[in-house]
Amino acid sequence: MTSVPFLSFCNSARSRMAEALLRKHGGDRFRVESADLEPGRLNPFVVRAMAEAGIDISGNPTTSVFDLFNAKRVFQIVITVCSKEAAERCPMFPGLALRLHWPFADPSTFAGNDKQIMAQVRKVRDHMELAVNRLPPAPDHAIRVLGRGAARRHRDHGRGRPGTRPQGRACCLPTARSA
C-alpha cells in the first residue's frame, strides 16, 4: 500500500478535497491523509462541492504538516496542492520516493456571489479528480512504465524547470487505463 499525504497551506480546501478524492478512487492501493502548514477552518464551499460529489468531508480533522514530520512518518509519495512558495516551506520526509506539486487554485481566494464561487470550486474539484485518477499506484510504477526520464520530469513539475509539464494537463503520467 502506497502512503500519500496531500499538503497545503491551510488544509481548509485543496488538501482535504484531494485526500477525499484519492480515498474514493484509490481504494486499498493508498493510505492517504492531508495536512497543513498553518491550521485552517474547513471551507464551507468546499464541503458543499464535495457533498455534491457524494463525499462528506465535514468531520475531517485538521492535521499539521509538522506533526507528521515530527512523528517521523514515512511516505512513498508526497503531493503539495498549494502555491509553489508554500510548497517549498514543507519539510522533506524521510524515505520519500516521489514528491509532486499540483498547484490548484485556492478556493479561499474566490470572489463573487454564491453561484460564481461554487462554480469555481467545482472546477478545482473536477480538475483535482482528474489528477488523482492519473496518480500511479506506486512511485516505482512511474519509473517502470515511463522510464527514468519521464519519472524525473513528473517529479520536477513543481521545481520550476521549463518544459517539464505538458500543456493543459495536471500530470504527465498516464491514467491507469492507458498504462
C-alpha positions in Angstrom: 0.0 0.0 0.0 1.4 3.4 -1.0 1.4 6.1 1.7 0.4 9.5 0.4 -0.2 12.8 2.2 -1.6 15.8 0.4 -0.1 19.0 1.8 -1.4 22.5 1.6 -1.1 25.9 3.3 -4.3 25.9 5.4 -5.8 22.4 5.0 -9.1 24.1 4.6 -9.9 23.1 1.0 -7.4 21.7 -1.6 -5.6 19.0 0.5 -8.9 17.9 2.0 -10.5 17.6 -1.4 -7.5 15.6 -2.8 -7.4 13.3 0.2 -11.2 12.5 -0.1 -10.9 12.0 -3.8 -8.0 9.6 -3.6 -9.8 7.7 -0.8 -12.8 7.4 -3.2 -10.9 6.4 -6.3 -7.7 4.8 -4.9 -9.4 2.1 -3.0 -7.0 0.0 -0.9 -4.0 0.9 -3.1 -3.2 4.0 -1.0 -3.0 5.1 2.7 -4.0 8.7 2.3 -4.2 11.8 4.6 -3.9 15.5 4.4 -2.0 18.1 6.4 -1.4 21.8 6.5 1.4 24.3 7.2 -0.9 26.5 9.2 -4.2 25.4 10.9 -7.3 26.5 9.0 -11.0 26.1 9.1 -12.7 23.9 6.6 -14.1 26.0 3.7 -17.9 25.7 3.5 -18.0 26.0 -0.3 -15.6 23.0 -0.5 -17.8 21.0 1.9 -20.8 21.7 -0.4 -18.9 20.9 -3.6 -17.7 17.6 -2.2 -21.1 16.7 -0.9 -22.4 17.2 -4.4 -19.9 14.5 -5.5 -21.2 12.2 -2.8 -18.3 12.8 -0.4 -18.7 14.1 3.2 -15.6 15.9 4.5 -17.4 18.0 7.1 -16.0 16.0 10.0 -12.4 15.6 8.9 -9.8 16.9 11.5 -7.0 19.3 10.6 -3.5 17.9 10.9 -0.2 19.9 10.9 2.5 19.0 8.4 5.0 19.3 11.2 3.0 16.8 13.4 3.5 14.3 10.6 7.2 15.2 10.2 7.9 15.1 14.0 6.2 11.7 14.2 8.8 10.5 11.7 6.1 9.3 9.3 7.4 7.7 6.1 5.6 8.4 2.8 6.2 7.0 -0.7 4.6 10.0 -2.5 4.1 13.5 -1.1 1.9 15.8 -3.0 1.6 19.5 -2.4 -1.5 21.2 -3.8 -0.8 24.8 -2.8 1.3 27.5 -4.3 4.9 26.8 -5.1 6.1 29.2 -2.4 4.0 27.5 0.3 5.1 24.0 -1.0 8.8 25.0 -0.6 8.1 25.5 3.1 7.0 21.9 3.6 9.6 19.6 5.3 11.3 16.8 3.4 10.0 13.5 4.8 12.4 10.6 5.4 12.3 7.7 2.9 10.5 9.8 0.4 10.4 8.2 -3.1 8.5 10.8 -5.1 7.4 14.4 -4.4 4.8 16.0 -6.7 3.4 19.5 -6.9 -0.1 20.1 -8.2 -0.7 23.9 -7.9 -4.5 24.1 -7.7 -6.3 27.5 -7.3 -7.1 28.3 -3.7 -10.9 28.3 -3.1 -10.5 30.8 -0.2 -9.5 33.4 -2.7 -12.5 33.0 -4.9 -14.8 36.1 -5.2 -18.3 36.6 -6.4 -21.7 35.5 -5.4 -22.6 32.1 -4.1 -23.2 30.7 -7.6 -20.0 32.0 -9.0 -17.8 30.8 -6.1 -19.4 27.3 -6.2 -18.7 27.1 -10.0 -15.0 27.9 -9.4 -14.8 25.3 -6.5 -16.4 22.7 -8.7 -13.9 23.4 -11.4 -11.0 22.9 -8.9 -12.6 19.7 -7.6 -13.1 18.3 -11.1 -9.5 19.1 -12.2 -8.2 17.6 -9.0 -10.2 14.4 -9.6 -8.6 14.0 -13.0 -5.1 14.4 -11.4 -5.9 11.9 -8.6 -7.1 9.4 -11.2 -3.7 9.7 -13.0 -1.7 9.0 -9.9 0.5 5.9 -10.3 -0.2 3.1 -7.9 3.4 3.3 -6.5 6.4 5.5 -7.2 8.3 2.7 -8.8 5.4 2.2 -11.2 6.1 5.6 -12.8 9.7 4.6 -13.4 8.8 1.1 -14.8 6.0 2.4 -17.1 7.6 5.7 -18.3 11.3 5.2 -17.8 13.6 7.3 -15.5 13.5 10.4 -17.7 9.7 10.7 -17.6 9.5 9.9 -13.9 12.1 12.7 -13.3 10.0 15.1 -15.4 7.0 14.1 -13.4 8.9 14.7 -10.1 10.2 18.1 -11.4 6.8 19.6 -12.1 6.8 21.8 -9.1 10.5 22.7 -9.3 10.1 25.4 -12.0 12.0 23.5 -14.6 10.9 24.7 -18.1 9.2 22.1 -20.3 8.5 19.6 -17.6 4.8 19.9 -17.5 2.6 19.0 -20.5 0.3 21.8 -21.6 -3.3 21.6 -20.3 -2.6 18.6 -18.0 -2.2 18.4 -14.3 0.2 15.5 -14.7 2.3 13.8 -17.3 1.6 10.3 -16.1 -0.9 8.2 -18.0 -4.1 7.1 -16.4 -4.4 3.6 -15.1 -6.3 2.6 -18.2 -3.5 3.8 -20.6 -0.6 2.5 -18.6 
